[in-house]
Amino acid sequence: MSDNKPNNPHQIQLQIDDKVAEGIYVNSANVMFNKGEFVIDFIRVTPPPGKPKVMSRVIMSPIQMKAFLKALENNVEKYENQHGKIILDEKDKKVGFDR
């Protein structure tokens, strides 16, 4: 008899719409917060005469944000282990992310 349970009981199956699966390109972000939430605006900055445009806004609780930060740090570390250290050069920075 077949059991339809996933191998990992904590694993979930994600659904994603085709349009979301295509992704969007951003080259800047702005992070804001208040006591109850963090807001991240993902922005695309295009050469003049274009205006910076918020392409997506994500709102998270502080606990979710902390978990997200740890996941980002973990994945950057894995990336650098496979592909080499990512160097941030402030003098060449034309568009970027709030830090």
Buried (B, 14 or more C-beta within 10 A) or exposed (E): EEEEEEEEEEEEEEEEEEEEEEEEEBBBBBEEEEEEEBBBBBBBBEEEEEEBEEBEEBEBEEEEBEEBEEEEEEEEEEEEEEEEEEEEEEEEEEEEBEE
